[in-house]
Amino acid sequence: MSKTPSPEESREMLKWLNRNRSMLLDYYKNQYVAYNADKLIAHSENLQEVLELAEASGEIFALYLVPRSVASIQILPIRFLFN
């Protein structure tokens, strides 16, 4: 099992995720990804496969499920017209 990242490592991994979010959405929709502060380690739609590959790397990693889509929600007012 992967060791727990330090608070600093966790912050750096979160920065990597934020910097690479667009790329992940473009290439890895609906997949689990294992990553660290430096790189993508593994990806697959199968969580067990990603865990095995990431743990075999010997590196500290975090997991993220890339969403199928990202949508903006716009709430519009409803106007009722009575005759």
Biopython code that builds the backbone (N, CA, C, O; Angstrom):
import numpy as np
from Bio.PDB.StructureBuilder import StructureBuilder

atoms = [
    (1, "MET", "N", (0.845, -1.185, 0.000)),
    (1, "MET", "CA", (0.000, 0.000, 0.000)),
    (1, "MET", "C", (0.889, 1.245, 0.000)),
    (1, "MET", "O", (1.957, 1.249, 0.612)),
    (2, "SER", "N", (0.464, 2.255, -0.657)),
    (2, "SER", "CA", (1.215, 3.502, -0.738)),
    (2, "SER", "C", (1.264, 4.177, 0.624)),
    (2, "SER", "O", (0.302, 4.132, 1.391)),
    (3, "LYS", "N", (2.408, 4.810, 0.915)),
    (3, "LYS", "CA", (2.481, 5.531, 2.190)),
    (3, "LYS", "C", (1.698, 6.834, 2.096)),
    (3, "LYS", "O", (1.450, 7.352, 1.007)),
    (4, "THR", "N", (1.319, 7.344, 3.241)),
    (4, "THR", "CA", (0.547, 8.581, 3.301)),
    (4, "THR", "C", (1.448, 9.768, 2.978)),
    (4, "THR", "O", (2.527, 9.900, 3.557)),
    (5, "PRO", "N", (1.021, 10.629, 2.066)),
    (5, "PRO", "CA", (1.847, 11.794, 1.728)),
    (5, "PRO", "C", (1.863, 12.812, 2.870)),
    (5, "PRO", "O", (0.916, 12.917, 3.649)),
    (6, "SER", "N", (2.948, 13.543, 2.943)),
    (6, "SER", "CA", (3.052, 14.621, 3.924)),
    (6, "SER", "C", (2.115, 15.749, 3.494)),
    (6, "SER", "O", (1.654, 15.766, 2.352)),
    (7, "PRO", "N", (1.830, 16.693, 4.395)),
    (7, "PRO", "CA", (0.994, 17.838, 3.994)),
    (7, "PRO", "C", (1.568, 18.590, 2.786)),
    (7, "PRO", "O", (0.819, 19.012, 1.905)),
    (8, "GLU", "N", (2.883, 18.756, 2.746)),
    (8, "GLU", "CA", (3.512, 19.449, 1.613)),
    (8, "GLU", "C", (3.344, 18.644, 0.322)),
    (8, "GLU", "O", (3.042, 19.211, -0.728)),
    (9, "GLU", "N", (3.539, 17.326, 0.397)),
    (9, "GLU", "CA", (3.353, 16.481, -0.787)),
    (9, "GLU", "C", (1.899, 16.535, -1.263)),
    (9, "GLU", "O", (1.631, 16.572, -2.464)),
    (10, "SER", "N", (0.980, 16.538, -0.323)),
    (10, "SER", "CA", (-0.443, 16.630, -0.675)),
    (10, "SER", "C", (-0.747, 17.932, -1.399)),
    (10, "SER", "O", (-1.474, 17.939, -2.392)),
    (11, "ARG", "N", (-0.191, 19.035, -0.904)),
    (11, "ARG", "CA", (-0.395, 20.336, -1.564)),
    (11, "ARG", "C", (0.169, 20.327, -2.981)),
    (11, "ARG", "O", (-0.463, 20.826, -3.912)),
    (12, "GLU", "N", (1.358, 19.757, -3.137)),
    (12, "GLU", "CA", (1.986, 19.716, -4.460)),
    (12, "GLU", "C", (1.198, 18.826, -5.421)),
    (12, "GLU", "O", (1.096, 19.133, -6.609)),
    (13, "MET", "N", (0.646, 17.734, -4.917)),
    (13, "MET", "CA", (-0.170, 16.864, -5.772)),
    (13, "MET", "C", (-1.456, 17.575, -6.191)),
    (13, "MET", "O", (-1.905, 17.435, -7.329)),
    (14, "LEU", "N", (-2.036, 18.326, -5.281)),
    (14, "LEU", "CA", (-3.240, 19.086, -5.616)),
    (14, "LEU", "C", (-2.928, 20.154, -6.670)),
    (14, "LEU", "O", (-3.734, 20.396, -7.568)),
    (15, "LYS", "N", (-1.767, 20.785, -6.558)),
    (15, "LYS", "CA", (-1.356, 21.763, -7.572)),
    (15, "LYS", "C", (-1.225, 21.091, -8.940)),
    (15, "LYS", "O", (-1.655, 21.645, -9.952)),
    (16, "TRP", "N", (-0.627, 19.889, -8.966)),
    (16, "TRP", "CA", (-0.483, 19.167, -10.230)),
    (16, "TRP", "C", (-1.860, 18.886, -10.827)),
    (16, "TRP", "O", (-2.077, 19.085, -12.023)),
    (17, "LEU", "N", (-2.790, 18.422, -9.987)),
    (17, "LEU", "CA", (-4.141, 18.123, -10.462)),
    (17, "LEU", "C", (-4.800, 19.371, -11.042)),
    (17, "LEU", "O", (-5.411, 19.305, -12.109)),
    (18, "ASN", "N", (-4.684, 20.485, -10.366)),
    (18, "ASN", "CA", (-5.290, 21.729, -10.854)),
    (18, "ASN", "C", (-4.653, 22.206, -12.154)),
    (18, "ASN", "O", (-5.353, 22.693, -13.043)),
    (19, "ARG", "N", (-3.330, 22.072, -12.275)),
    (19, "ARG", "CA", (-2.637, 22.482, -13.505)),
    (19, "ARG", "C", (-3.005, 21.597, -14.696)),
    (19, "ARG", "O", (-3.002, 22.059, -15.837)),
    (20, "ASN", "N", (-3.318, 20.340, -14.438)),
    (20, "ASN", "CA", (-3.525, 19.372, -15.510)),
    (20, "ASN", "C", (-4.975, 18.936, -15.695)),
    (20, "ASN", "O", (-5.253, 17.986, -16.427)),
    (21, "ARG", "N", (-5.885, 19.620, -15.039)),
    (21, "ARG", "CA", (-7.299, 19.225, -15.093)),
    (21, "ARG", "C", (-7.841, 19.198, -16.530)),
    (21, "ARG", "O", (-8.563, 18.268, -16.888)),
    (22, "SER", "N", (-7.517, 20.175, -17.341)),
    (22, "SER", "CA", (-8.014, 20.206, -18.730)),
    (22, "SER", "C", (-7.510, 19.011, -19.523)),
    (22, "SER", "O", (-8.273, 18.388, -20.261)),
    (23, "MET", "N", (-6.241, 18.690, -19.379)),
    (23, "MET", "CA", (-5.662, 17.545, -20.079)),
    (23, "MET", "C", (-6.340, 16.251, -19.635)),
    (23, "MET", "O", (-6.636, 15.387, -20.461)),
    (24, "LEU", "N", (-6.582, 16.118, -18.343)),
    (24, "LEU", "CA", (-7.243, 14.919, -17.832)),
    (24, "LEU", "C", (-8.643, 14.786, -18.416)),
    (24, "LEU", "O", (-9.060, 13.693, -18.799)),
    (25, "LEU", "N", (-9.369, 15.901, -18.484)),
    (25, "LEU", "CA", (-10.717, 15.875, -19.056)),
    (25, "LEU", "C", (-10.693, 15.545, -20.546)),
    (25, "LEU", "O", (-11.611, 14.899, -21.051)),
    (26, "ASP", "N", (-9.659, 15.980, -21.248)),
    (26, "ASP", "CA", (-9.551, 15.705, -22.682)),
    (26, "ASP", "C", (-9.240, 14.237, -22.976)),
    (26, "ASP", "O", (-9.798, 13.661, -23.910)),
    (27, "TYR", "N", (-8.355, 13.634, -22.185)),
    (27, "TYR", "CA", (-7.839, 12.308, -22.518)),
    (27, "TYR", "C", (-8.309, 11.163, -21.625)),
    (27, "TYR", "O", (-8.247, 10.005, -22.038)),
    (28, "TYR", "N", (-8.774, 11.452, -20.424)),
    (28, "TYR", "CA", (-9.033, 10.376, -19.458)),
    (28, "TYR", "C", (-10.430, 10.428, -18.845)),
    (28, "TYR", "O", (-10.609, 10.050, -17.688)),
    (29, "LYS", "N", (-11.419, 10.891, -19.603)),
    (29, "LYS", "CA", (-12.791, 10.970, -19.084)),
    (29, "LYS", "C", (-13.256, 9.612, -18.584)),
    (29, "LYS", "O", (-13.014, 8.582, -19.213)),
    (30, "ASN", "N", (-13.929, 9.633, -17.441)),
    (30, "ASN", "CA", (-14.513, 8.436, -16.848)),
    (30, "ASN", "C", (-13.464, 7.374, -16.511)),
    (30, "ASN", "O", (-13.762, 6.180, -16.513)),
    (31, "GLN", "N", (-12.244, 7.810, -16.223)),
    (31, "GLN", "CA", (-11.184, 6.890, -15.826)),
    (31, "GLN", "C", (-10.633, 7.309, -14.470)),
    (31, "GLN", "O", (-10.693, 8.476, -14.081)),
    (32, "TYR", "N", (-10.096, 6.324, -13.765)),
    (32, "TYR", "CA", (-9.358, 6.608, -12.544)),
    (32, "TYR", "C", (-7.935, 6.934, -12.950)),
    (32, "TYR", "O", (-7.369, 6.285, -13.829)),
    (33, "VAL", "N", (-7.360, 7.933, -12.315)),
    (33, "VAL", "CA", (-5.956, 8.247, -12.553)),
    (33, "VAL", "C", (-5.221, 8.255, -11.220)),
    (33, "VAL", "O", (-5.742, 8.708, -10.200)),
    (34, "ALA", "N", (-4.003, 7.743, -11.257)),
    (34, "ALA", "CA", (-3.096, 7.837, -10.119)),
    (34, "ALA", "C", (-2.023, 8.829, -10.540)),
    (34, "ALA", "O", (-1.483, 8.736, -11.642)),
    (35, "TYR", "N", (-1.721, 9.764, -9.678)),
    (35, "TYR", "CA", (-0.771, 10.817, -10.026)),
    (35, "TYR", "C", (-0.029, 11.258, -8.771)),
    (35, "TYR", "O", (-0.436, 10.956, -7.649)),
    (36, "ASN", "N", (1.062, 11.976, -8.984)),
    (36, "ASN", "CA", (1.744, 12.628, -7.866)),
    (36, "ASN", "C", (2.078, 14.054, -8.293)),
    (36, "ASN", "O", (1.534, 14.548, -9.280)),
    (37, "ALA", "N", (2.947, 14.702, -7.574)),
    (37, "ALA", "CA", (3.245, 16.109, -7.857)),
    (37, "ALA", "C", (3.992, 16.300, -9.171)),
    (37, "ALA", "O", (4.073, 17.416, -9.684)),
    (38, "ASP", "N", (4.542, 15.212, -9.722)),
    (38, "ASP", "CA", (5.361, 15.315, -10.925)),
    (38, "ASP", "C", (4.725, 14.774, -12.194)),
    (38, "ASP", "O", (5.030, 15.236, -13.293)),
    (39, "LYS", "N", (3.828, 13.780, -12.041)),
    (39, "LYS", "CA", (3.367, 13.109, -13.260)),
    (39, "LYS", "C", (2.146, 12.237, -13.020)),
    (39, "LYS", "O", (1.753, 11.958, -11.887)),
    (40, "LEU", "N", (1.565, 11.822, -14.135)),
    (40, "LEU", "CA", (0.518, 10.812, -14.142)),
    (40, "LEU", "C", (1.218, 9.461, -14.042)),
    (40, "LEU", "O", (2.158, 9.193, -14.790)),
    (41, "ILE", "N", (0.772, 8.616, -13.132)),
    (41, "ILE", "CA", (1.414, 7.323, -12.916)),
    (41, "ILE", "C", (0.665, 6.210, -13.636)),
    (41, "ILE", "O", (1.285, 5.346, -14.256)),
    (42, "ALA", "N", (-0.667, 6.221, -13.560)),
    (42, "ALA", "CA", (-1.466, 5.163, -14.185)),
    (42, "ALA", "C", (-2.872, 5.683, -14.438)),
    (42, "ALA", "O", (-3.328, 6.631, -13.799)),
    (43, "HIS", "N", (-3.553, 5.036, -15.393)),
    (43, "HIS", "CA", (-4.955, 5.388, -15.655)),
    (43, "HIS", "C", (-5.677, 4.180, -16.216)),
    (43, "HIS", "O", (-5.086, 3.366, -16.927)),
    (44, "SER", "N", (-6.947, 4.066, -15.898)),
    (44, "SER", "CA", (-7.790, 2.990, -16.403)),
    (44, "SER", "C", (-9.212, 3.214, -15.911)),
    (44, "SER", "O", (-9.435, 3.950, -14.950)),
    (45, "GLU", "N", (-10.171, 2.579, -16.572)),
    (45, "GLU", "CA", (-11.536, 2.586, -16.059)),
    (45, "GLU", "C", (-11.679, 1.608, -14.899)),
    (45, "GLU", "O", (-12.685, 1.623, -14.190)),
    (46, "ASN", "N", (-10.675, 0.760, -14.707)),
    (46, "ASN", "CA", (-10.683, -0.250, -13.655)),
    (46, "ASN", "C", (-9.852, 0.242, -12.471)),
    (46, "ASN", "O", (-8.633, 0.375, -12.575)),
    (47, "LEU", "N", (-10.510, 0.510, -11.356)),
    (47, "LEU", "CA", (-9.823, 1.042, -10.177)),
    (47, "LEU", "C", (-8.748, 0.092, -9.672)),
    (47, "LEU", "O", (-7.652, 0.531, -9.323)),
    (48, "GLN", "N", (-9.045, -1.204, -9.628)),
    (48, "GLN", "CA", (-8.069, -2.179, -9.128)),
    (48, "GLN", "C", (-6.791, -2.158, -9.958)),
    (48, "GLN", "O", (-5.690, -2.240, -9.414)),
    (49, "GLU", "N", (-6.938, -2.051, -11.263)),
    (49, "GLU", "CA", (-5.778, -1.988, -12.156)),
    (49, "GLU", "C", (-4.925, -0.752, -11.867)),
    (49, "GLU", "O", (-3.698, -0.839, -11.811)),
    (50, "VAL", "N", (-5.569, 0.383, -11.685)),
    (50, "VAL", "CA", (-4.837, 1.621, -11.386)),
    (50, "VAL", "C", (-4.098, 1.489, -10.056)),
    (50, "VAL", "O", (-2.938, 1.887, -9.946)),
    (51, "LEU", "N", (-4.766, 0.933, -9.049)),
    (51, "LEU", "CA", (-4.120, 0.751, -7.745)),
    (51, "LEU", "C", (-2.899, -0.152, -7.853)),
    (51, "LEU", "O", (-1.849, 0.153, -7.287)),
    (52, "GLU", "N", (-3.029, -1.257, -8.574)),
    (52, "GLU", "CA", (-1.904, -2.183, -8.724)),
    (52, "GLU", "C", (-0.724, -1.520, -9.425)),
    (52, "GLU", "O", (0.418, -1.656, -8.987)),
    (53, "LEU", "N", (-0.996, -0.807, -10.508)),
    (53, "LEU", "CA", (0.079, -0.134, -11.245)),
    (53, "LEU", "C", (0.736, 0.960, -10.406)),
    (53, "LEU", "O", (1.959, 1.093, -10.392)),
    (54, "ALA", "N", (-0.084, 1.735, -9.713)),
    (54, "ALA", "CA", (0.452, 2.831, -8.900)),
    (54, "ALA", "C", (1.284, 2.292, -7.742)),
    (54, "ALA", "O", (2.360, 2.817, -7.458)),
    (55, "GLU", "N", (0.802, 1.260, -7.078)),
    (55, "GLU", "CA", (1.560, 0.685, -5.966)),
    (55, "GLU", "C", (2.852, 0.046, -6.454)),
    (55, "GLU", "O", (3.870, 0.115, -5.766)),
    (56, "ALA", "N", (2.828, -0.574, -7.630)),
    (56, "ALA", "CA", (4.033, -1.183, -8.198)),
    (56, "ALA", "C", (5.089, -0.137, -8.543)),
    (56, "ALA", "O", (6.278, -0.449, -8.596)),
    (57, "SER", "N", (4.659, 1.098, -8.777)),
    (57, "SER", "CA", (5.616, 2.162, -9.112)),
    (57, "SER", "C", (6.499, 2.526, -7.924)),
    (57, "SER", "O", (7.595, 3.058, -8.099)),
    (58, "GLY", "N", (6.017, 2.236, -6.710)),
    (58, "GLY", "CA", (6.778, 2.572, -5.507)),
    (58, "GLY", "C", (6.737, 4.044, -5.144)),
    (58, "GLY", "O", (7.410, 4.471, -4.206)),
    (59, "GLU", "N", (5.964, 4.817, -5.871)),
    (59, "GLU", "CA", (5.887, 6.254, -5.613)),
    (59, "GLU", "C", (4.664, 6.594, -4.772)),
    (59, "GLU", "O", (3.689, 5.843, -4.739)),
    (60, "ILE", "N", (4.728, 7.724, -4.101)),
    (60, "ILE", "CA", (3.558, 8.244, -3.406)),
    (60, "ILE", "C", (2.586, 8.714, -4.481)),
    (60, "ILE", "O", (3.001, 9.299, -5.481)),
    (61, "PHE", "N", (1.292, 8.460, -4.283)),
    (61, "PHE", "CA", (0.323, 8.851, -5.301)),
    (61, "PHE", "C", (-1.017, 9.188, -4.673)),
    (61, "PHE", "O", (-1.297, 8.852, -3.522)),
    (62, "ALA", "N", (-1.824, 9.854, -5.458)),
    (62, "ALA", "CA", (-3.215, 10.137, -5.109)),
    (62, "ALA", "C", (-4.069, 9.612, -6.251)),
    (62, "ALA", "O", (-3.585, 9.429, -7.368)),
    (63, "LEU", "N", (-5.342, 9.372, -5.963)),
    (63, "LEU", "CA", (-6.275, 8.884, -6.973)),
    (63, "LEU", "C", (-7.330, 9.939, -7.260)),
    (63, "LEU", "O", (-7.722, 10.706, -6.381)),
    (64, "TYR", "N", (-7.779, 9.961, -8.499)),
    (64, "TYR", "CA", (-8.824, 10.894, -8.909)),
    (64, "TYR", "C", (-9.671, 10.208, -9.971)),
    (64, "TYR", "O", (-9.133, 9.598, -10.894)),
    (65, "LEU", "N", (-10.976, 10.302, -9.850)),
    (65, "LEU", "CA", (-11.878, 9.812, -10.891)),
    (65, "LEU", "C", (-12.232, 11.001, -11.771)),
    (65, "LEU", "O", (-12.916, 11.928, -11.338)),
    (66, "VAL", "N", (-11.760, 10.961, -13.007)),
    (66, "VAL", "CA", (-12.011, 12.057, -13.938)),
    (66, "VAL", "C", (-13.483, 11.986, -14.359)),
    (66, "VAL", "O", (-13.932, 10.945, -14.840)),
    (67, "PRO", "N", (-14.230, 13.061, -14.189)),
    (67, "PRO", "CA", (-15.656, 13.023, -14.535)),
    (67, "PRO", "C", (-15.880, 12.854, -16.036)),
    (67, "PRO", "O", (-15.020, 13.190, -16.850)),
    (68, "ARG", "N", (-17.047, 12.328, -16.380)),
    (68, "ARG", "CA", (-17.410, 12.161, -17.795)),
    (68, "ARG", "C", (-17.525, 13.498, -18.497)),
    (68, "ARG", "O", (-17.157, 13.638, -19.663)),
    (69, "SER", "N", (-18.036, 14.469, -17.780)),
    (69, "SER", "CA", (-18.194, 15.796, -18.374)),
    (69, "SER", "C", (-18.213, 16.832, -17.264)),
    (69, "SER", "O", (-18.440, 16.524, -16.094)),
    (70, "VAL", "N", (-17.974, 18.032, -17.659)),
    (70, "VAL", "CA", (-18.045, 19.159, -16.737)),
    (70, "VAL", "C", (-19.055, 20.114, -17.342)),
    (70, "VAL", "O", (-18.943, 20.502, -18.505)),
    (71, "ALA", "N", (-20.015, 20.479, -16.563)),
    (71, "ALA", "CA", (-21.067, 21.340, -17.091)),
    (71, "ALA", "C", (-21.273, 22.531, -16.178)),
    (71, "ALA", "O", (-21.132, 22.443, -14.959)),
    (72, "SER", "N", (-21.599, 23.611, -16.784)),
    (72, "SER", "CA", (-21.983, 24.791, -16.022)),
    (72, "SER", "C", (-23.489, 24.741, -15.844)),
    (72, "SER", "O", (-24.220, 24.315, -16.739)),
    (73, "ILE", "N", (-23.926, 25.163, -14.727)),
    (73, "ILE", "CA", (-25.362, 25.213, -14.484)),
    (73, "ILE", "C", (-25.780, 26.672, -14.460)),
    (73, "ILE", "O", (-25.203, 27.497, -13.751)),
    (74, "GLN", "N", (-26.777, 26.958, -15.237)),
    (74, "GLN", "CA", (-27.313, 28.308, -15.249)),
    (74, "GLN", "C", (-28.774, 28.203, -14.853)),
    (74, "GLN", "O", (-29.555, 27.514, -15.509)),
    (75, "ILE", "N", (-29.135, 28.871, -13.802)),
    (75, "ILE", "CA", (-30.516, 28.852, -13.335)),
    (75, "ILE", "C", (-31.229, 30.059, -13.927)),
    (75, "ILE", "O", (-30.848, 31.207, -13.701)),
    (76, "LEU", "N", (-32.254, 29.769, -14.675)),
    (76, "LEU", "CA", (-33.012, 30.832, -15.329)),
    (76, "LEU", "C", (-34.320, 31.061, -14.591)),
    (76, "LEU", "O", (-34.899, 30.118, -14.050)),
    (77, "PRO", "N", (-34.785, 32.285, -14.562)),
    (77, "PRO", "CA", (-36.067, 32.545, -13.903)),
    (77, "PRO", "C", (-37.211, 31.952, -14.722)),
    (77, "PRO", "O", (-37.151, 31.882, -15.950)),
    (78, "ILE", "N", (-38.225, 31.538, -14.028)),
    (78, "ILE", "CA", (-39.425, 31.017, -14.687)),
    (78, "ILE", "C", (-40.490, 32.100, -14.619)),
    (78, "ILE", "O", (-40.748, 32.679, -13.563)),
    (79, "ARG", "N", (-41.087, 32.353, -15.738)),
    (79, "ARG", "CA", (-42.142, 33.357, -15.790)),
    (79, "ARG", "C", (-43.425, 32.687, -16.237)),
    (79, "ARG", "O", (-43.479, 32.089, -17.312)),
    (80, "PHE", "N", (-44.431, 32.785, -15.434)),
    (80, "PHE", "CA", (-45.722, 32.198, -15.773)),
    (80, "PHE", "C", (-46.587, 33.267, -16.421)),
    (80, "PHE", "O", (-46.719, 34.377, -15.905)),
    (81, "LEU", "N", (-47.157, 32.925, -17.529)),
    (81, "LEU", "CA", (-48.057, 33.838, -18.226)),
    (81, "LEU", "C", (-49.467, 33.289, -18.107)),
    (81, "LEU", "O", (-49.743, 32.160, -18.512)),
    (82, "PHE", "N", (-50.340, 34.086, -17.557)),
    (82, "PHE", "CA", (-51.731, 33.672, -17.407)),
    (82, "PHE", "C", (-52.586, 34.489, -18.363)),
    (82, "PHE", "O", (-52.394, 35.696, -18.507)),
    (83, "ASN", "N", (-53.498, 33.844, -18.992)),
    (83, "ASN", "CA", (-54.408, 34.548, -19.903)),
    (83, "ASN", "C", (-55.669, 34.932, -19.196)),
    (83, "ASN", "O", (-56.557, 35.533, -19.800)),
]
sb = StructureBuilder()
sb.init_structure("model")
sb.init_model(0)
sb.init_chain("A")
sb.init_seg("    ")
for serial, (resi, resn, name, xyz) in enumerate(atoms, 1):
    if name == "N":
        sb.init_residue(resn, " ", resi, " ")
    sb.init_atom(name, np.array(xyz, "f"), 0.0, 1.0, " ", f" {name:<3s}", serial, name[0])
structure = sb.get_structure()
